Amino acid sequence: MNAGFADKNKWNAFVSAQSGSFLQSSQWAEFQEKIGRKVLFLG
């Protein structure tokens, strides 16, 4: 599912519950977008 996630806290909680890495956090996604990379939120 690509949600284009607006609720960053909800996304980060989802990632954390799945034993995700900081590389999957909304903050990392924001950084990647700022350097010109395309970001997808899949979950």
TORMI-202629 format. One record per residue (C-alpha): residue in three letters; x, y, z; residue number from 1. Coordinates in steps of 0.2 Angstrom, whole numbers, plus 2048, in hexadecimal, padded with zeros to 3 digits. Each point is the difference from the previous one (the first is absolute). Last residue first. Example, Ala and Ser with C-alpha at 12.3 -4.5 7.8 and 13.67 -1.06 7.14 Angstrom:
<pts>
PT residu  c1  c2  c3 num
PT    SER 844 7FB 824   2
PT    ALA 7FA 7EF 803   1
</pts>
This chain:
<pts>
PT residu  c1  c2  c3 num
PT    GLY 80F 7FA 816  43
PT    LEU 809 809 7F2  42
PT    PHE 804 813 802  41
PT    LEU 808 805 7F0  40
PT    VAL 80E 80D 7FE  39
PT    LYS 807 807 7F0  38
PT    ARG 812 807 802  37
PT    GLY 804 812 7FE  36
PT    ILE 80B 804 80F  35
PT    LYS 7F1 808 809  34
PT    GLU 7F6 7F0 7FC  33
PT    GLN 80D 7F5 809  32
PT    PHE 800 80B 80F  31
PT    GLU 7ED 7FF 802  30
PT    ALA 801 7ED 7FE  29
PT    TRP 80D 7FF 80E  28
PT    GLN 7F5 80B 80B  27
PT    SER 7F1 7F4 7FC  26
PT    SER 809 7F1 806  25
PT    GLN 805 7F2 7F5  24
PT    LEU 813 803 801  23
PT    PHE 7FE 801 813  22
PT    SER 7FE 7ED 7FE  21
PT    GLY 7F0 7F6 802  20
PT    SER 7FC 7F3 80E  19
PT    GLN 7EE 7FF 7F9  18
PT    ALA 7F9 80A 80F  17
PT    SER 80D 80D 7FD  16
PT    VAL 7FA 802 7EE  15
PT    PHE 7EE 802 805  14
PT    ALA 804 80C 80E  13
PT    ASN 80A 80B 7F3  12
PT    TRP 7F1 800 7F4  11
PT    LYS 7F4 805 80E  10
PT    ASN 80C 80E 805   9
PT    LYS 802 806 7EF   8
PT    ASP 7EE 802 7FC   7
PT    ALA 7FF 806 7EE   6
PT    PHE 806 7F0 7F8   5
PT    GLY 801 7FF 7ED   4
PT    ALA 7F5 7F1 803   3
PT    ASN 809 7F4 7F4   2
PT    MET 7F9 7EF 805   1
</pts>
